[in-house]
Amino acid sequence: MTNELSVSSSYSSPCRQQGGANVILLARRVDALAKVAEACKEAHKESGIQQGGKFASIQLDVSDKEQIASLWSKVPAELRDVDILGKSIQK
């Protein structure tokens, strides 16, 4: 398994069907968060969609119970109406 990250430049469904998406990015590695956030912003820009396009990057180590417990307080209020939740954990 590689540590490469990819984001579809087509910014496809369900985000496109719903008129854009606001995204909360979570990762243990801050460098990975920065790469994905930039790719998301670029994909949103290229999509031409006017709605959505808000991105929050939050460093999170899922093995740390204190970080899990305090996660919601770190999510910006305007991004708390979550429609889609996904996870990916790599060892």
PyMOL Python script that loads the backbone (N, CA, C, O; Angstrom):
from pymol import cmd

cmd.read_pdbstr("""\
ATOM      1  N   MET A   1       0.841  -1.168   0.000  1.00  0.00           N
ATOM      2  CA  MET A   1       0.000   0.000   0.000  1.00  0.00           C
ATOM      3  C   MET A   1       0.890   1.235   0.000  1.00  0.00           C
ATOM      4  O   MET A   1       1.837   1.323   0.781  1.00  0.00           O
ATOM      5  N   THR A   2       0.590   2.179  -0.866  1.00  0.00           N
ATOM      6  CA  THR A   2       1.400   3.383  -0.940  1.00  0.00           C
ATOM      7  C   THR A   2       0.784   4.494  -0.108  1.00  0.00           C
ATOM      8  O   THR A   2      -0.351   4.380   0.355  1.00  0.00           O
ATOM      9  N   ASN A   3       1.528   5.552   0.075  1.00  0.00           N
ATOM     10  CA  ASN A   3       1.033   6.707   0.799  1.00  0.00           C
ATOM     11  C   ASN A   3       0.566   7.802  -0.156  1.00  0.00           C
ATOM     12  O   ASN A   3       0.413   8.952   0.254  1.00  0.00           O
ATOM     13  N   GLU A   4       0.341   7.463  -1.413  1.00  0.00           N
ATOM     14  CA  GLU A   4      -0.108   8.453  -2.381  1.00  0.00           C
ATOM     15  C   GLU A   4      -1.575   8.767  -2.168  1.00  0.00           C
ATOM     16  O   GLU A   4      -2.371   7.898  -1.811  1.00  0.00           O
ATOM     17  N   LEU A   5      -1.916  10.022  -2.393  1.00  0.00           N
ATOM     18  CA  LEU A   5      -3.287  10.473  -2.235  1.00  0.00           C
ATOM     19  C   LEU A   5      -3.802  10.941  -3.579  1.00  0.00           C
ATOM     20  O   LEU A   5      -3.057  11.538  -4.356  1.00  0.00           O
ATOM     21  N   SER A   6      -5.060  10.679  -3.861  1.00  0.00           N
ATOM     22  CA  SER A   6      -5.614  11.192  -5.102  1.00  0.00           C
ATOM     23  C   SER A   6      -7.023  11.693  -4.863  1.00  0.00           C
ATOM     24  O   SER A   6      -7.767  11.144  -4.050  1.00  0.00           O
ATOM     25  N   VAL A   7      -7.373  12.737  -5.579  1.00  0.00           N
ATOM     26  CA  VAL A   7      -8.719  13.292  -5.543  1.00  0.00           C
ATOM     27  C   VAL A   7      -9.180  13.406  -6.981  1.00  0.00           C
ATOM     28  O   VAL A   7      -8.454  13.919  -7.833  1.00  0.00           O
ATOM     29  N   SER A   8     -10.364  12.938  -7.250  1.00  0.00           N
ATOM     30  CA  SER A   8     -10.883  12.997  -8.609  1.00  0.00           C
ATOM     31  C   SER A   8     -11.077  14.439  -9.039  1.00  0.00           C
ATOM     32  O   SER A   8     -11.708  15.227  -8.334  1.00  0.00           O
ATOM     33  N   SER A   9     -10.539  14.778 -10.187  1.00  0.00           N
ATOM     34  CA  SER A   9     -10.715  16.140 -10.682  1.00  0.00           C
ATOM     35  C   SER A   9     -12.100  16.354 -11.266  1.00  0.00           C
ATOM     36  O   SER A   9     -12.468  17.485 -11.581  1.00  0.00           O
ATOM     37  N   SER A  10     -12.870  15.291 -11.413  1.00  0.00           N
ATOM     38  CA  SER A  10     -14.232  15.442 -11.945  1.00  0.00           C
ATOM     39  C   SER A  10     -15.211  15.914 -10.873  1.00  0.00           C
ATOM     40  O   SER A  10     -16.323  16.336 -11.190  1.00  0.00           O
ATOM     41  N   TYR A  11     -14.806  15.844  -9.616  1.00  0.00           N
ATOM     42  CA  TYR A  11     -15.642  16.317  -8.510  1.00  0.00           C
ATOM     43  C   TYR A  11     -17.038  15.735  -8.655  1.00  0.00           C
ATOM     44  O   TYR A  11     -18.035  16.458  -8.666  1.00  0.00           O
ATOM     45  N   SER A  12     -17.088  14.422  -8.765  1.00  0.00           N
ATOM     46  CA  SER A  12     -18.317  13.733  -9.166  1.00  0.00           C
ATOM     47  C   SER A  12     -19.284  13.469  -8.020  1.00  0.00           C
ATOM     48  O   SER A  12     -19.079  13.891  -6.882  1.00  0.00           O
ATOM     49  N   SER A  13     -20.351  12.750  -8.373  1.00  0.00           N
ATOM     50  CA  SER A  13     -21.460  12.486  -7.463  1.00  0.00           C
ATOM     51  C   SER A  13     -20.966  11.910  -6.141  1.00  0.00           C
ATOM     52  O   SER A  13     -19.917  11.268  -6.111  1.00  0.00           O
ATOM     53  N   PRO A  14     -21.698  12.125  -5.047  1.00  0.00           N
ATOM     54  CA  PRO A  14     -22.937  12.887  -4.968  1.00  0.00           C
ATOM     55  C   PRO A  14     -22.706  14.386  -4.836  1.00  0.00           C
ATOM     56  O   PRO A  14     -23.672  15.148  -4.826  1.00  0.00           O
ATOM     57  N   CYS A  15     -21.494  14.820  -4.739  1.00  0.00           N
ATOM     58  CA  CYS A  15     -21.212  16.243  -4.564  1.00  0.00           C
ATOM     59  C   CYS A  15     -21.764  17.071  -5.714  1.00  0.00           C
ATOM     60  O   CYS A  15     -22.411  18.092  -5.483  1.00  0.00           O
ATOM     61  N   ARG A  16     -21.520  16.650  -6.942  1.00  0.00           N
ATOM     62  CA  ARG A  16     -21.988  17.407  -8.105  1.00  0.00           C
ATOM     63  C   ARG A  16     -23.520  17.427  -8.135  1.00  0.00           C
ATOM     64  O   ARG A  16     -24.119  18.463  -8.424  1.00  0.00           O
ATOM     65  N   GLN A  17     -24.144  16.305  -7.844  1.00  0.00           N
ATOM     66  CA  GLN A  17     -25.600  16.229  -7.903  1.00  0.00           C
ATOM     67  C   GLN A  17     -26.249  17.126  -6.852  1.00  0.00           C
ATOM     68  O   GLN A  17     -27.347  17.636  -7.070  1.00  0.00           O
ATOM     69  N   GLN A  18     -25.600  17.318  -5.745  1.00  0.00           N
ATOM     70  CA  GLN A  18     -26.140  18.137  -4.670  1.00  0.00           C
ATOM     71  C   GLN A  18     -25.716  19.599  -4.813  1.00  0.00           C
ATOM     72  O   GLN A  18     -26.068  20.420  -3.966  1.00  0.00           O
ATOM     73  N   GLY A  19     -24.981  19.936  -5.849  1.00  0.00           N
ATOM     74  CA  GLY A  19     -24.595  21.319  -6.059  1.00  0.00           C
ATOM     75  C   GLY A  19     -23.338  21.718  -5.314  1.00  0.00           C
ATOM     76  O   GLY A  19     -23.206  22.874  -4.913  1.00  0.00           O
ATOM     77  N   GLY A  20     -22.428  20.808  -5.121  1.00  0.00           N
ATOM     78  CA  GLY A  20     -21.178  21.127  -4.436  1.00  0.00           C
ATOM     79  C   GLY A  20     -21.139  20.479  -3.076  1.00  0.00           C
ATOM     80  O   GLY A  20     -22.136  19.930  -2.607  1.00  0.00           O
ATOM     81  N   ALA A  21     -19.989  20.544  -2.448  1.00  0.00           N
ATOM     82  CA  ALA A  21     -19.837  19.924  -1.135  1.00  0.00           C
ATOM     83  C   ALA A  21     -18.907  20.759  -0.276  1.00  0.00           C
ATOM     84  O   ALA A  21     -17.994  21.421  -0.767  1.00  0.00           O
ATOM     85  N   ASN A  22     -19.163  20.709   1.004  1.00  0.00           N
ATOM     86  CA  ASN A  22     -18.234  21.224   1.993  1.00  0.00           C
ATOM     87  C   ASN A  22     -17.587  19.997   2.617  1.00  0.00           C
ATOM     88  O   ASN A  22     -18.265  19.005   2.885  1.00  0.00           O
ATOM     89  N   VAL A  23     -16.287  20.057   2.849  1.00  0.00           N
ATOM     90  CA  VAL A  23     -15.546  18.858   3.215  1.00  0.00           C
ATOM     91  C   VAL A  23     -14.732  19.074   4.483  1.00  0.00           C
ATOM     92  O   VAL A  23     -14.049  20.087   4.634  1.00  0.00           O
ATOM     93  N   ILE A  24     -14.815  18.108   5.388  1.00  0.00           N
ATOM     94  CA  ILE A  24     -13.984  18.085   6.585  1.00  0.00           C
ATOM     95  C   ILE A  24     -12.949  16.992   6.364  1.00  0.00           C
ATOM     96  O   ILE A  24     -13.293  15.817   6.234  1.00  0.00           O
ATOM     97  N   LEU A  25     -11.696  17.378   6.322  1.00  0.00           N
ATOM     98  CA  LEU A  25     -10.606  16.425   6.099  1.00  0.00           C
ATOM     99  C   LEU A  25      -9.948  16.100   7.435  1.00  0.00           C
ATOM    100  O   LEU A  25      -9.619  16.995   8.213  1.00  0.00           O
ATOM    101  N   LEU A  26      -9.762  14.818   7.687  1.00  0.00           N
ATOM    102  CA  LEU A  26      -9.128  14.365   8.924  1.00  0.00           C
ATOM    103  C   LEU A  26      -7.963  13.457   8.577  1.00  0.00           C
ATOM    104  O   LEU A  26      -8.099  12.557   7.748  1.00  0.00           O
ATOM    105  N   ALA A  27      -6.819  13.688   9.207  1.00  0.00           N
ATOM    106  CA  ALA A  27      -5.671  12.806   8.997  1.00  0.00           C
ATOM    107  C   ALA A  27      -4.691  12.995  10.146  1.00  0.00           C
ATOM    108  O   ALA A  27      -4.666  14.035  10.805  1.00  0.00           O
ATOM    109  N   ARG A  28      -3.906  11.990  10.360  1.00  0.00           N
ATOM    110  CA  ARG A  28      -2.873  12.048  11.392  1.00  0.00           C
ATOM    111  C   ARG A  28      -1.724  12.938  10.944  1.00  0.00           C
ATOM    112  O   ARG A  28      -1.128  13.660  11.743  1.00  0.00           O
ATOM    113  N   ARG A  29      -1.427  12.872   9.646  1.00  0.00           N
ATOM    114  CA  ARG A  29      -0.281  13.618   9.112  1.00  0.00           C
ATOM    115  C   ARG A  29      -0.722  14.952   8.526  1.00  0.00           C
ATOM    116  O   ARG A  29      -1.548  14.999   7.614  1.00  0.00           O
ATOM    117  N   VAL A  30      -0.168  16.028   9.053  1.00  0.00           N
ATOM    118  CA  VAL A  30      -0.513  17.371   8.599  1.00  0.00           C
ATOM    119  C   VAL A  30      -0.125  17.570   7.134  1.00  0.00           C
ATOM    120  O   VAL A  30      -0.842  18.248   6.397  1.00  0.00           O
ATOM    121  N   ASP A  31       0.996  16.992   6.701  1.00  0.00           N
ATOM    122  CA  ASP A  31       1.424  17.133   5.303  1.00  0.00           C
ATOM    123  C   ASP A  31       0.417  16.479   4.358  1.00  0.00           C
ATOM    124  O   ASP A  31       0.156  16.999   3.274  1.00  0.00           O
ATOM    125  N   ALA A  32      -0.140  15.359   4.758  1.00  0.00           N
ATOM    126  CA  ALA A  32      -1.161  14.691   3.940  1.00  0.00           C
ATOM    127  C   ALA A  32      -2.425  15.550   3.868  1.00  0.00           C
ATOM    128  O   ALA A  32      -3.037  15.668   2.806  1.00  0.00           O
ATOM    129  N   LEU A  33      -2.809  16.140   4.980  1.00  0.00           N
ATOM    130  CA  LEU A  33      -3.972  17.020   5.000  1.00  0.00           C
ATOM    131  C   LEU A  33      -3.801  18.179   4.029  1.00  0.00           C
ATOM    132  O   LEU A  33      -4.726  18.517   3.289  1.00  0.00           O
ATOM    133  N   ALA A  34      -2.635  18.779   4.032  1.00  0.00           N
ATOM    134  CA  ALA A  34      -2.381  19.930   3.160  1.00  0.00           C
ATOM    135  C   ALA A  34      -2.497  19.542   1.689  1.00  0.00           C
ATOM    136  O   ALA A  34      -3.075  20.287   0.898  1.00  0.00           O
ATOM    137  N   LYS A  35      -1.957  18.393   1.317  1.00  0.00           N
ATOM    138  CA  LYS A  35      -2.023  17.933  -0.076  1.00  0.00           C
ATOM    139  C   LYS A  35      -3.455  17.676  -0.517  1.00  0.00           C
ATOM    140  O   LYS A  35      -3.856  18.083  -1.608  1.00  0.00           O
ATOM    141  N   VAL A  36      -4.223  17.005   0.322  1.00  0.00           N
ATOM    142  CA  VAL A  36      -5.598  16.676  -0.035  1.00  0.00           C
ATOM    143  C   VAL A  36      -6.460  17.934  -0.055  1.00  0.00           C
ATOM    144  O   VAL A  36      -7.303  18.091  -0.938  1.00  0.00           O
ATOM    145  N   ALA A  37      -6.263  18.819   0.899  1.00  0.00           N
ATOM    146  CA  ALA A  37      -7.037  20.065   0.921  1.00  0.00           C
ATOM    147  C   ALA A  37      -6.797  20.867  -0.347  1.00  0.00           C
ATOM    148  O   ALA A  37      -7.742  21.394  -0.935  1.00  0.00           O
ATOM    149  N   GLU A  38      -5.557  20.966  -0.771  1.00  0.00           N
ATOM    150  CA  GLU A  38      -5.242  21.704  -1.996  1.00  0.00           C
ATOM    151  C   GLU A  38      -5.881  21.039  -3.216  1.00  0.00           C
ATOM    152  O   GLU A  38      -6.413  21.723  -4.090  1.00  0.00           O
ATOM    153  N   ALA A  39      -5.829  19.712  -3.275  1.00  0.00           N
ATOM    154  CA  ALA A  39      -6.441  18.992  -4.393  1.00  0.00           C
ATOM    155  C   ALA A  39      -7.962  19.184  -4.401  1.00  0.00           C
ATOM    156  O   ALA A  39      -8.560  19.323  -5.468  1.00  0.00           O
ATOM    157  N   CYS A  40      -8.583  19.191  -3.231  1.00  0.00           N
ATOM    158  CA  CYS A  40     -10.032  19.411  -3.142  1.00  0.00           C
ATOM    159  C   CYS A  40     -10.401  20.814  -3.607  1.00  0.00           C
ATOM    160  O   CYS A  40     -11.359  20.994  -4.358  1.00  0.00           O
ATOM    161  N   LYS A  41      -9.651  21.789  -3.165  1.00  0.00           N
ATOM    162  CA  LYS A  41      -9.920  23.173  -3.569  1.00  0.00           C
ATOM    163  C   LYS A  41      -9.786  23.327  -5.076  1.00  0.00           C
ATOM    164  O   LYS A  41     -10.607  23.993  -5.707  1.00  0.00           O
ATOM    165  N   GLU A  42      -8.768  22.723  -5.653  1.00  0.00           N
ATOM    166  CA  GLU A  42      -8.562  22.804  -7.100  1.00  0.00           C
ATOM    167  C   GLU A  42      -9.689  22.095  -7.854  1.00  0.00           C
ATOM    168  O   GLU A  42     -10.177  22.602  -8.865  1.00  0.00           O
ATOM    169  N   ALA A  43     -10.101  20.927  -7.364  1.00  0.00           N
ATOM    170  CA  ALA A  43     -11.190  20.184  -8.011  1.00  0.00           C
ATOM    171  C   ALA A  43     -12.487  20.989  -7.961  1.00  0.00           C
ATOM    172  O   ALA A  43     -13.236  21.028  -8.937  1.00  0.00           O
ATOM    173  N   HIS A  44     -12.745  21.623  -6.836  1.00  0.00           N
ATOM    174  CA  HIS A  44     -13.955  22.443  -6.722  1.00  0.00           C
ATOM    175  C   HIS A  44     -13.890  23.620  -7.689  1.00  0.00           C
ATOM    176  O   HIS A  44     -14.873  23.934  -8.359  1.00  0.00           O
ATOM    177  N   LYS A  45     -12.753  24.255  -7.759  1.00  0.00           N
ATOM    178  CA  LYS A  45     -12.572  25.391  -8.671  1.00  0.00           C
ATOM    179  C   LYS A  45     -12.794  24.964 -10.123  1.00  0.00           C
ATOM    180  O   LYS A  45     -13.491  25.647 -10.874  1.00  0.00           O
ATOM    181  N   GLU A  46     -12.203  23.842 -10.513  1.00  0.00           N
ATOM    182  CA  GLU A  46     -12.322  23.334 -11.883  1.00  0.00           C
ATOM    183  C   GLU A  46     -13.749  22.908 -12.209  1.00  0.00           C
ATOM    184  O   GLU A  46     -14.151  22.934 -13.372  1.00  0.00           O
ATOM    185  N   SER A  47     -14.518  22.517 -11.196  1.00  0.00           N
ATOM    186  CA  SER A  47     -15.883  22.039 -11.434  1.00  0.00           C
ATOM    187  C   SER A  47     -16.820  23.156 -11.883  1.00  0.00           C
ATOM    188  O   SER A  47     -17.812  22.905 -12.567  1.00  0.00           O
ATOM    189  N   GLY A  48     -16.507  24.368 -11.503  1.00  0.00           N
ATOM    190  CA  GLY A  48     -17.378  25.484 -11.842  1.00  0.00           C
ATOM    191  C   GLY A  48     -18.608  25.590 -10.960  1.00  0.00           C
ATOM    192  O   GLY A  48     -19.442  26.471 -11.169  1.00  0.00           O
ATOM    193  N   ILE A  49     -18.735  24.720  -9.994  1.00  0.00           N
ATOM    194  CA  ILE A  49     -19.881  24.735  -9.077  1.00  0.00           C
ATOM    195  C   ILE A  49     -19.723  25.917  -8.122  1.00  0.00           C
ATOM    196  O   ILE A  49     -18.649  26.144  -7.566  1.00  0.00           O
ATOM    197  N   GLN A  50     -20.799  26.653  -7.945  1.00  0.00           N
ATOM    198  CA  GLN A  50     -20.753  27.840  -7.096  1.00  0.00           C
ATOM    199  C   GLN A  50     -20.996  27.515  -5.618  1.00  0.00           C
ATOM    200  O   GLN A  50     -20.473  28.205  -4.743  1.00  0.00           O
ATOM    201  N   GLN A  51     -21.782  26.475  -5.333  1.00  0.00           N
ATOM    202  CA  GLN A  51     -22.094  26.120  -3.953  1.00  0.00           C
ATOM    203  C   GLN A  51     -20.972  25.273  -3.371  1.00  0.00           C
ATOM    204  O   GLN A  51     -20.135  24.727  -4.089  1.00  0.00           O
ATOM    205  N   GLY A  52     -20.986  25.186  -2.059  1.00  0.00           N
ATOM    206  CA  GLY A  52     -19.997  24.353  -1.380  1.00  0.00           C
ATOM    207  C   GLY A  52     -18.615  24.960  -1.480  1.00  0.00           C
ATOM    208  O   GLY A  52     -18.458  26.176  -1.588  1.00  0.00           O
ATOM    209  N   GLY A  53     -17.629  24.108  -1.442  1.00  0.00           N
ATOM    210  CA  GLY A  53     -16.256  24.565  -1.588  1.00  0.00           C
ATOM    211  C   GLY A  53     -15.601  25.032  -0.307  1.00  0.00           C
ATOM    212  O   GLY A  53     -14.554  25.677  -0.346  1.00  0.00           O
ATOM    213  N   LYS A  54     -16.205  24.715   0.835  1.00  0.00           N
ATOM    214  CA  LYS A  54     -15.574  25.028   2.114  1.00  0.00           C
ATOM    215  C   LYS A  54     -14.860  23.767   2.586  1.00  0.00           C
ATOM    216  O   LYS A  54     -15.432  22.677   2.581  1.00  0.00           O
ATOM    217  N   PHE A  55     -13.606  23.929   2.993  1.00  0.00           N
ATOM    218  CA  PHE A  55     -12.805  22.785   3.409  1.00  0.00           C
ATOM    219  C   PHE A  55     -12.157  23.072   4.753  1.00  0.00           C
ATOM    220  O   PHE A  55     -11.571  24.137   4.952  1.00  0.00           O
ATOM    221  N   ALA A  56     -12.260  22.129   5.668  1.00  0.00           N
ATOM    222  CA  ALA A  56     -11.597  22.225   6.968  1.00  0.00           C
ATOM    223  C   ALA A  56     -10.636  21.055   7.090  1.00  0.00           C
ATOM    224  O   ALA A  56     -10.993  19.917   6.786  1.00  0.00           O
ATOM    225  N   SER A  57      -9.427  21.331   7.531  1.00  0.00           N
ATOM    226  CA  SER A  57      -8.418  20.294   7.744  1.00  0.00           C
ATOM    227  C   SER A  57      -8.156  20.186   9.238  1.00  0.00           C
ATOM    228  O   SER A  57      -7.796  21.166   9.890  1.00  0.00           O
ATOM    229  N   ILE A  58      -8.340  18.983   9.772  1.00  0.00           N
ATOM    230  CA  ILE A  58      -8.163  18.761  11.207  1.00  0.00           C
ATOM    231  C   ILE A  58      -7.232  17.579  11.413  1.00  0.00           C
ATOM    232  O   ILE A  58      -7.488  16.478  10.928  1.00  0.00           O
ATOM    233  N   GLN A  59      -6.142  17.823  12.143  1.00  0.00           N
ATOM    234  CA  GLN A  59      -5.208  16.741  12.457  1.00  0.00           C
ATOM    235  C   GLN A  59      -5.881  15.847  13.493  1.00  0.00           C
ATOM    236  O   GLN A  59      -6.401  16.329  14.499  1.00  0.00           O
ATOM    237  N   LEU A  60      -5.864  14.529  13.233  1.00  0.00           N
ATOM    238  CA  LEU A  60      -6.525  13.588  14.124  1.00  0.00           C
ATOM    239  C   LEU A  60      -5.803  12.244  14.099  1.00  0.00           C
ATOM    240  O   LEU A  60      -5.574  11.664  13.038  1.00  0.00           O
ATOM    241  N   ASP A  61      -5.455  11.771  15.270  1.00  0.00           N
ATOM    242  CA  ASP A  61      -4.901  10.425  15.428  1.00  0.00           C
ATOM    243  C   ASP A  61      -6.009   9.575  16.039  1.00  0.00           C
ATOM    244  O   ASP A  61      -6.336   9.734  17.215  1.00  0.00           O
ATOM    245  N   VAL A  62      -6.585   8.678  15.252  1.00  0.00           N
ATOM    246  CA  VAL A  62      -7.732   7.895  15.720  1.00  0.00           C
ATOM    247  C   VAL A  62      -7.390   6.937  16.855  1.00  0.00           C
ATOM    248  O   VAL A  62      -8.290   6.385  17.487  1.00  0.00           O
ATOM    249  N   SER A  63      -6.118   6.735  17.120  1.00  0.00           N
ATOM    250  CA  SER A  63      -5.736   5.879  18.252  1.00  0.00           C
ATOM    251  C   SER A  63      -5.699   6.661  19.567  1.00  0.00           C
ATOM    252  O   SER A  63      -5.490   6.076  20.630  1.00  0.00           O
ATOM    253  N   ASP A  64      -5.898   7.969  19.501  1.00  0.00           N
ATOM    254  CA  ASP A  64      -5.876   8.832  20.685  1.00  0.00           C
ATOM    255  C   ASP A  64      -7.315   9.168  21.088  1.00  0.00           C
ATOM    256  O   ASP A  64      -7.976   9.967  20.424  1.00  0.00           O
ATOM    257  N   LYS A  65      -7.790   8.571  22.154  1.00  0.00           N
ATOM    258  CA  LYS A  65      -9.178   8.743  22.587  1.00  0.00           C
ATOM    259  C   LYS A  65      -9.504  10.193  22.919  1.00  0.00           C
ATOM    260  O   LYS A  65     -10.633  10.631  22.699  1.00  0.00           O
ATOM    261  N   GLU A  66      -8.544  10.945  23.442  1.00  0.00           N
ATOM    262  CA  GLU A  66      -8.785  12.353  23.763  1.00  0.00           C
ATOM    263  C   GLU A  66      -9.018  13.168  22.488  1.00  0.00           C
ATOM    264  O   GLU A  66      -9.868  14.058  22.459  1.00  0.00           O
ATOM    265  N   GLN A  67      -8.260  12.858  21.441  1.00  0.00           N
ATOM    266  CA  GLN A  67      -8.459  13.562  20.174  1.00  0.00           C
ATOM    267  C   GLN A  67      -9.823  13.226  19.581  1.00  0.00           C
ATOM    268  O   GLN A  67     -10.489  14.099  19.025  1.00  0.00           O
ATOM    269  N   ILE A  68     -10.237  11.984  19.694  1.00  0.00           N
ATOM    270  CA  ILE A  68     -11.560  11.576  19.203  1.00  0.00           C
ATOM    271  C   ILE A  68     -12.650  12.317  19.973  1.00  0.00           C
ATOM    272  O   ILE A  68     -13.592  12.840  19.379  1.00  0.00           O
ATOM    273  N   ALA A  69     -12.517  12.358  21.290  1.00  0.00           N
ATOM    274  CA  ALA A  69     -13.527  13.001  22.134  1.00  0.00           C
ATOM    275  C   ALA A  69     -13.661  14.495  21.845  1.00  0.00           C
ATOM    276  O   ALA A  69     -14.754  15.049  21.963  1.00  0.00           O
ATOM    277  N   SER A  70     -12.580  15.144  21.475  1.00  0.00           N
ATOM    278  CA  SER A  70     -12.617  16.592  21.244  1.00  0.00           C
ATOM    279  C   SER A  70     -12.796  16.964  19.775  1.00  0.00           C
ATOM    280  O   SER A  70     -12.796  18.147  19.437  1.00  0.00           O
ATOM    281  N   LEU A  71     -12.946  15.983  18.907  1.00  0.00           N
ATOM    282  CA  LEU A  71     -13.021  16.251  17.467  1.00  0.00           C
ATOM    283  C   LEU A  71     -14.134  17.219  17.097  1.00  0.00           C
ATOM    284  O   LEU A  71     -13.884  18.191  16.384  1.00  0.00           O
ATOM    285  N   TRP A  72     -15.352  16.981  17.562  1.00  0.00           N
ATOM    286  CA  TRP A  72     -16.491  17.795  17.127  1.00  0.00           C
ATOM    287  C   TRP A  72     -16.278  19.271  17.465  1.00  0.00           C
ATOM    288  O   TRP A  72     -16.739  20.142  16.728  1.00  0.00           O
ATOM    289  N   SER A  73     -15.596  19.560  18.555  1.00  0.00           N
ATOM    290  CA  SER A  73     -15.352  20.960  18.935  1.00  0.00           C
ATOM    291  C   SER A  73     -14.389  21.648  17.969  1.00  0.00           C
ATOM    292  O   SER A  73     -14.323  22.877  17.934  1.00  0.00           O
ATOM    293  N   LYS A  74     -13.655  20.880  17.198  1.00  0.00           N
ATOM    294  CA  LYS A  74     -12.704  21.441  16.231  1.00  0.00           C
ATOM    295  C   LYS A  74     -13.323  21.644  14.847  1.00  0.00           C
ATOM    296  O   LYS A  74     -12.734  22.308  13.995  1.00  0.00           O
ATOM    297  N   VAL A  75     -14.498  21.078  14.625  1.00  0.00           N
ATOM    298  CA  VAL A  75     -15.178  21.215  13.337  1.00  0.00           C
ATOM    299  C   VAL A  75     -15.858  22.588  13.300  1.00  0.00           C
ATOM    300  O   VAL A  75     -16.643  22.913  14.191  1.00  0.00           O
ATOM    301  N   PRO A  76     -15.561  23.397  12.272  1.00  0.00           N
ATOM    302  CA  PRO A  76     -16.208  24.708  12.169  1.00  0.00           C
ATOM    303  C   PRO A  76     -17.732  24.567  12.135  1.00  0.00           C
ATOM    304  O   PRO A  76     -18.261  23.649  11.508  1.00  0.00           O
ATOM    305  N   ALA A  77     -18.430  25.479  12.808  1.00  0.00           N
ATOM    306  CA  ALA A  77     -19.890  25.415  12.919  1.00  0.00           C
ATOM    307  C   ALA A  77     -20.572  25.321  11.561  1.00  0.00           C
ATOM    308  O   ALA A  77     -21.565  24.606  11.421  1.00  0.00           O
ATOM    309  N   GLU A  78     -20.057  26.030  10.558  1.00  0.00           N
ATOM    310  CA  GLU A  78     -20.706  26.030   9.239  1.00  0.00           C
ATOM    311  C   GLU A  78     -20.531  24.708   8.492  1.00  0.00           C
ATOM    312  O   GLU A  78     -21.127  24.520   7.431  1.00  0.00           O
ATOM    313  N   LEU A  79     -19.729  23.797   9.026  1.00  0.00           N
ATOM    314  CA  LEU A  79     -19.523  22.496   8.375  1.00  0.00           C
ATOM    315  C   LEU A  79     -20.117  21.338   9.180  1.00  0.00           C
ATOM    316  O   LEU A  79     -19.848  20.178   8.869  1.00  0.00           O
ATOM    317  N   ARG A  80     -20.898  21.622  10.180  1.00  0.00           N
ATOM    318  CA  ARG A  80     -21.415  20.557  11.055  1.00  0.00           C
ATOM    319  C   ARG A  80     -22.655  19.854  10.528  1.00  0.00           C
ATOM    320  O   ARG A  80     -23.091  18.874  11.132  1.00  0.00           O
ATOM    321  N   ASP A  81     -23.232  20.305   9.449  1.00  0.00           N
ATOM    322  CA  ASP A  81     -24.381  19.641   8.854  1.00  0.00           C
ATOM    323  C   ASP A  81     -23.843  18.608   7.859  1.00  0.00           C
ATOM    324  O   ASP A  81     -23.745  18.878   6.662  1.00  0.00           O
ATOM    325  N   VAL A  82     -23.500  17.438   8.366  1.00  0.00           N
ATOM    326  CA  VAL A  82     -22.794  16.407   7.587  1.00  0.00           C
ATOM    327  C   VAL A  82     -23.783  15.555   6.803  1.00  0.00           C
ATOM    328  O   VAL A  82     -24.733  15.013   7.370  1.00  0.00           O
ATOM    329  N   ASP A  83     -23.553  15.437   5.480  1.00  0.00           N
ATOM    330  CA  ASP A  83     -24.358  14.587   4.620  1.00  0.00           C
ATOM    331  C   ASP A  83     -23.676  13.251   4.333  1.00  0.00           C
ATOM    332  O   ASP A  83     -24.338  12.221   4.211  1.00  0.00           O
ATOM    333  N   ILE A  84     -22.358  13.277   4.227  1.00  0.00           N
ATOM    334  CA  ILE A  84     -21.589  12.073   3.879  1.00  0.00           C
ATOM    335  C   ILE A  84     -20.429  11.947   4.856  1.00  0.00           C
ATOM    336  O   ILE A  84     -19.729  12.921   5.131  1.00  0.00           O
ATOM    337  N   LEU A  85     -20.230  10.745   5.377  1.00  0.00           N
ATOM    338  CA  LEU A  85     -19.104  10.485   6.267  1.00  0.00           C
ATOM    339  C   LEU A  85     -18.361   9.264   5.756  1.00  0.00           C
ATOM    340  O   LEU A  85     -18.956   8.206   5.549  1.00  0.00           O
ATOM    341  N   GLY A  86     -17.085   9.411   5.557  1.00  0.00           N
ATOM    342  CA  GLY A  86     -16.271   8.296   5.091  1.00  0.00           C
ATOM    343  C   GLY A  86     -15.022   8.198   5.921  1.00  0.00           C
ATOM    344  O   GLY A  86     -14.625   9.172   6.561  1.00  0.00           O
ATOM    345  N   LYS A  87     -14.394   7.044   5.924  1.00  0.00           N
ATOM    346  CA  LYS A  87     -13.149   6.904   6.664  1.00  0.00           C
ATOM    347  C   LYS A  87     -12.184   6.045   5.865  1.00  0.00           C
ATOM    348  O   LYS A  87     -12.582   5.195   5.068  1.00  0.00           O
ATOM    349  N   SER A  88     -10.927   6.290   6.101  1.00  0.00           N
ATOM    350  CA  SER A  88      -9.886   5.482   5.503  1.00  0.00           C
ATOM    351  C   SER A  88      -8.731   5.440   6.485  1.00  0.00           C
ATOM    352  O   SER A  88      -8.165   6.476   6.832  1.00  0.00           O
ATOM    353  N   ILE A  89      -8.387   4.260   6.926  1.00  0.00           N
ATOM    354  CA  ILE A  89      -7.291   4.107   7.875  1.00  0.00           C
ATOM    355  C   ILE A  89      -6.252   3.181   7.243  1.00  0.00           C
ATOM    356  O   ILE A  89      -6.556   2.066   6.820  1.00  0.00           O
ATOM    357  N   GLN A  90      -5.026   3.680   7.195  1.00  0.00           N
ATOM    358  CA  GLN A  90      -3.926   2.882   6.654  1.00  0.00           C
ATOM    359  C   GLN A  90      -2.915   2.639   7.753  1.00  0.00           C
ATOM    360  O   GLN A  90      -2.664   3.503   8.593  1.00  0.00           O
ATOM    361  N   LYS A  91      -2.350   1.470   7.734  1.00  0.00           N
ATOM    362  CA  LYS A  91      -1.298   1.151   8.717  1.00  0.00           C
ATOM    363  C   LYS A  91       0.045   1.205   8.047  1.00  0.00           C
ATOM    364  O   LYS A  91       1.067   0.969   8.691  1.00  0.00           O
TER     365      LYS A  91
END
""", "prot")
cmd.dss("prot")
cmd.show_as("cartoon", "prot")
cmd.util.cbc("prot")
cmd.orient("prot")
